[in-house]
């Protein structure tokens, strides 16, 4: 297994006003004269971490990270009761990516996104293909109803019945036929105890599924109330609205990726975003190199998954 590239401290950062009262936190690290690349984090609502810089060689890349609306170091915090999420949609985020590119004076860039970040990367690349030099995706998710149902309507529960039972503990019996909408409702309750309990249970469910093997420390991190509040509210907000995408839209529009070189890295045993979607995308986008990792789950830093991501960014650097 390869190690991440060195994670150098940012040489520039700021808060970009993207409208609607939102300030998006961004940072640049690596080589200011290197190949531009932007990292799109997952969730939606998970935010970036310094480790994400390590997916790119800092000597060869101008590395841009940013926290999407409402999470991480961006403001306002979506976890606060009363936070307005109406201007936090897929298409607002696509516009934010493009606004940030223009703000930084970048003509075009490599786009890397995993999980929800792959959804946003596809939406951005299909909207602005002329701004994307290469596309690197991990754990492909396109927000089709079947993909949402897999996670929240009993699919993954077949493999993790114990964790699913923990998720259901918070759900009133009369609402167990629609777990997603129940959580969305509870996360907007005025009762702080109800909101916090729901946010922690929601976030721990996802963290329990991330690795091929259990990651108890990560589950605890996701259970942090401050992180969980924004993460759970943003995710449920996006998923009850189908991410403001027509059913199957990102796969149907994959022809717009024609001419863009790409790599799809997919864990064979990814329980959050199973391989079917990555396989279908690769068929619709012939330029893509599908790397199916035989012993990989969902996490970007699992050995085979990380190796394939680093190989892709190293190859595209030149």
Residue pairs with C-beta under 8 A, 6 or more apart in sequence:
1 303
1 304
1 306
1 307
2 306
2 307
2 310
3 54
4 51
4 54
4 55
4 301
4 306
4 310
5 53
5 54
5 55
5 56
5 57
5 58
5 310
6 54
6 58
7 29
7 50
7 51
7 53
7 54
7 58
8 29
8 30
8 53
8 58
9 29
10 27
10 28
10 29
11 28
11 29
11 32
12 27
12 28
12 32
13 25
13 26
13 27
13 28
14 25
14 26
15 23
15 24
15 25
15 26
15 74
15 75
16 23
16 24
16 25
16 26
16 66
16 96
16 99
16 100
16 103
17 23
18 24
18 69
18 92
18 95
18 96
18 99
19 87
20 84
20 87
20 92
21 76
21 84
21 87
22 69
22 70
22 74
22 75
22 76
22 87
22 88
23 74
23 75
24 66
24 67
24 68
24 69
24 74
24 96
24 100
25 66
25 67
25 72
25 73
25 74
25 75
26 64
26 65
26 66
26 67
26 100
26 104
27 64
27 65
27 66
28 62
28 63
28 64
28 104
29 53
29 58
29 63
29 65
30 53
30 56
30 57
30 58
30 59
30 60
30 61
30 62
30 63
31 58
31 59
31 60
31 61
31 62
32 62
33 62
34 58
34 59
34 60
34 61
34 62
34 63
34 317
35 60
35 61
35 62
35 109
35 110
35 133
35 316
35 317
36 61
36 62
36 64
36 104
36 106
36 107
36 108
36 109
36 110
37 56
37 61
37 62
37 63
37 64
37 109
37 110
37 111
37 112
37 313
38 64
38 65
38 66
38 97
38 100
38 101
38 109
38 110
38 111
38 112
39 48
39 52
39 53
39 55
39 56
39 63
39 64
39 65
39 112
39 113
39 117
40 68
40 97
40 111
40 112
40 113
40 117
40 118
40 120
40 121
40 124
41 47
41 48
41 52
41 65
41 67
41 68
41 72
41 113
41 114
41 116
41 117
42 113
42 114
42 115
42 116
42 117
42 139
43 68
43 71
43 115
43 116
43 231
43 234
43 235
44 68
44 71
44 93
44 116
44 120
44 234
44 235
44 238
45 68
45 70
45 71
45 78
45 230
45 231
45 232
45 233
45 234
45 235
46 71
46 72
46 116
46 231
47 67
47 68
47 71
47 72
47 73
47 74
48 65
48 66
48 67
48 72
51 301
52 65
53 63
53 65
55 112
55 300
55 309
55 310
55 313
56 63
56 112
56 313
56 317
57 313
57 314
57 317
60 317
60 318
61 110
61 313
61 317
62 106
64 100
64 104
64 106
64 109
66 74
66 96
66 100
67 73
67 74
68 74
68 93
68 96
68 120
69 78
69 87
69 88
69 92
69 93
69 96
70 76
70 77
70 78
70 79
70 83
70 85
70 88
70 230
70 233
70 234
71 77
71 78
71 230
71 231
71 234
76 83
77 83
77 229
77 230
78 85
78 88
78 229
78 230
78 233
78 234
78 237
79 199
79 226
79 228
79 229
79 230
79 231
79 233
80 229
81 188
81 190
81 192
81 195
83 233
85 233
85 234
85 237
88 234
88 237
89 238
89 241
89 243
89 244
90 119
90 120
90 123
90 238
90 243
90 244
90 245
91 123
91 244
93 120
93 123
94 120
94 123
94 124
94 127
94 128
97 120
97 124
98 124
98 127
98 128
98 131
101 109
101 131
107 131
108 130
108 131
108 132
108 133
109 131
109 132
109 133
110 132
110 133
110 134
110 135
110 136
110 313
110 316
111 121
111 124
111 125
111 132
111 134
111 135
111 136
112 121
112 135
112 136
112 137
112 138
112 309
112 313
113 119
113 120
113 121
113 136
113 137
113 138
114 137
114 138
114 139
114 300
115 138
115 139
115 141
115 272
115 273
115 298
116 141
116 238
117 138
118 137
118 138
118 139
118 140
118 141
118 142
118 273
119 141
119 142
119 143
119 243
119 250
121 135
121 137
122 135
122 137
122 142
122 250
122 254
122 257
122 281
123 245
123 250
124 131
124 132
125 132
125 135
125 256
125 257
125 260
126 250
126 253
126 254
126 256
126 257
129 256
129 257
129 258
129 259
129 260
132 260
133 260
133 261
133 316
134 260
134 261
134 262
134 263
134 316
135 257
135 260
135 261
135 262
135 263
135 288
136 262
136 263
136 265
136 309
136 312
136 313
136 316
137 262
137 263
137 264
137 265
137 278
137 281
138 264
138 265
138 266
138 300
138 305
138 309
139 265
139 266
139 267
139 270
139 272
139 273
139 278
139 298
139 300
140 264
140 266
140 273
140 277
140 278
140 281
141 147
141 272
141 273
141 277
142 245
142 248
142 249
142 250
142 251
142 277
142 281
143 238
143 239
143 242
143 243
143 245
143 250
144 247
144 248
144 251
144 277
145 242
145 247
147 273
147 277
148 180
148 239
148 242
149 155
150 156
150 274
151 206
151 209
151 272
152 179
152 180
152 239
153 179
153 180
154 164
156 164
156 209
156 271
156 272
157 163
157 164
159 271
160 208
160 209
160 271
163 204
163 205
163 208
163 209
164 205
166 201
166 204
166 205
167 179
167 201
167 202
167 205
168 176
168 179
169 201
170 183
170 186
170 197
170 198
170 201
171 179
171 182
171 183
172 182
175 181
175 182
175 185
176 182
180 236
180 239
180 240
181 240
183 198
183 202
183 232
183 236
184 236
184 237
184 240
186 194
186 195
186 197
186 198
187 195
187 198
187 199
187 202
187 229
187 232
187 233
187 236
188 195
188 233
189 195
189 198
195 229
196 225
196 228
196 229
198 232
199 225
199 228
199 229
199 231
199 232
199 233
200 223
200 225
200 228
202 228
202 231
202 232
202 235
202 236
203 222
203 223
203 227
203 228
203 231
203 232
204 219
204 222
204 223
204 228
206 222
206 235
206 272
207 215
207 218
207 219
207 221
207 222
207 223
208 214
208 219
209 271
209 272
209 298
210 218
210 272
210 297
210 298
210 299
211 218
211 297
211 298
211 299
211 302
212 267
212 269
212 295
212 296
212 297
212 299
212 302
213 297
215 299
221 227
222 228
222 231
246 252
250 281
251 277
251 280
251 281
251 284
254 281
254 284
254 285
255 284
257 285
257 287
257 288
258 285
258 287
259 287
260 287
261 287
261 316
262 285
262 287
262 288
262 289
263 288
263 289
263 291
263 308
263 312
264 278
264 281
264 282
264 288
264 289
264 290
264 291
265 291
265 293
265 305
265 308
265 309
265 312
266 273
266 275
266 278
266 279
266 290
266 291
266 292
266 293
266 296
267 275
267 293
267 296
267 297
267 298
267 302
267 304
267 305
268 275
268 292
268 293
268 294
268 295
268 296
269 295
269 296
269 297
270 296
270 297
270 298
271 297
271 298
272 298
273 298
275 292
278 290
278 292
279 290
281 288
282 288
282 290
289 312
291 308
291 312
293 302
293 304
293 305
293 308
294 304
295 302
295 303
295 304
296 302
296 303
296 304
296 305
297 305
299 305
300 306
300 309
